Amino acid sequence: MRRRFGVVVCLIIISLYSTCCSNPVAPSTPLHVTPATIETTVNTTVFFDAKGGNGTYIWTLVSGLGEPKTGRGSSFAFTPREKGSFKISLVSGDQQVFVGGAAR
């Protein structure tokens, strides 16, 4: 009887470990982008680089006209198509930052 109880306890521990610990979530570090702001001219491509977060990056043009409107990956190349300001969102996991600039 005692031996069976010990086996059951071991199986429960192994089951709990494999359920909660076999697929660990990648640790998240503070998300930031360089440059945070930039000035450029119309039809000149600017480049943004992300660091931190959880390693997945989704870029979205929030305001202004330019291309592309969205992107994925740690770098984002953006070309403003008209004079004025633009704002870009970067999401990584549960973190979000905004960068932007102006085209003259």
C-alpha positions in Angstrom: 0.0 0.0 0.0 2.7 2.5 0.9 4.7 1.7 -2.3 1.6 2.4 -4.5 1.0 5.7 -2.7 4.6 6.8 -3.5 4.2 5.9 -7.2 1.0 7.9 -7.4 2.6 10.9 -5.8 5.5 10.7 -8.3 3.2 10.4 -11.2 1.2 13.5 -10.1 4.4 15.5 -9.7 5.6 14.5 -13.2 2.3 15.3 -14.7 2.2 18.7 -13.1 5.7 19.5 -14.2 5.1 18.5 -17.8 1.9 20.5 -17.9 3.3 23.8 -16.5 7.0 23.6 -17.2 7.6 21.8 -20.5 6.6 24.9 -22.6 8.2 27.8 -20.9 7.3 31.3 -22.1 10.3 33.4 -23.4 11.2 36.1 -20.9 10.3 39.6 -21.9 12.6 42.5 -21.6 11.8 46.2 -22.0 10.9 47.1 -25.6 12.5 50.0 -27.3 13.1 51.4 -30.8 15.9 53.4 -32.3 15.6 56.1 -33.4 12.6 57.1 -31.3 11.9 60.1 -33.6 13.3 61.1 -37.0 13.1 63.9 -39.5 13.3 63.1 -43.2 12.1 64.2 -46.6 9.2 62.8 -48.6 10.0 59.6 -50.5 13.1 59.0 -48.5 13.2 55.7 -46.6 13.9 55.7 -42.9 14.8 52.6 -40.8 13.7 51.7 -37.3 15.3 48.9 -35.2 13.6 47.1 -32.3 15.2 45.5 -29.2 13.8 43.8 -26.2 10.2 42.5 -25.9 9.6 38.8 -26.4 11.4 38.5 -29.8 8.4 38.9 -32.0 7.7 42.4 -33.5 4.7 43.8 -35.3 4.9 47.3 -36.8 1.8 49.3 -37.8 1.5 52.8 -39.3 -0.9 54.6 -37.0 -1.0 58.0 -38.7 0.4 59.7 -41.8 0.8 58.4 -45.3 3.6 56.1 -46.3 4.6 52.6 -47.2 4.5 49.9 -45.9 1.5 50.1 -43.6 2.5 47.1 -41.6 5.6 44.9 -41.0 7.1 42.1 -39.0 10.6 41.6 -37.7 13.1 43.5 -35.7 13.7 46.1 -38.4 11.1 48.3 -40.2 11.8 50.4 -43.3 9.3 53.2 -43.8 8.9 55.7 -46.7 6.7 58.8 -46.1 4.7 59.8 -49.1 3.6 63.3 -48.1 4.8 66.2 -46.0 3.8 66.1 -42.3 4.1 63.9 -39.3 3.8 60.1 -39.0 3.4 57.7 -36.1 4.3 54.0 -36.0 3.3 51.5 -33.4 5.5 48.5 -32.4 4.0 45.6 -30.5 6.0 42.8 -28.9 4.0 40.5 -26.7 2.1 42.6 -24.2 4.3 45.7 -24.7 3.7 48.6 -27.1 5.8 51.6 -28.0 5.3 54.4 -30.5 7.9 56.1 -32.7 7.4 58.8 -35.3 8.8 61.7 -37.1 8.2 64.3 -39.8 8.7 64.5 -43.5 9.4 67.8 -45.1 
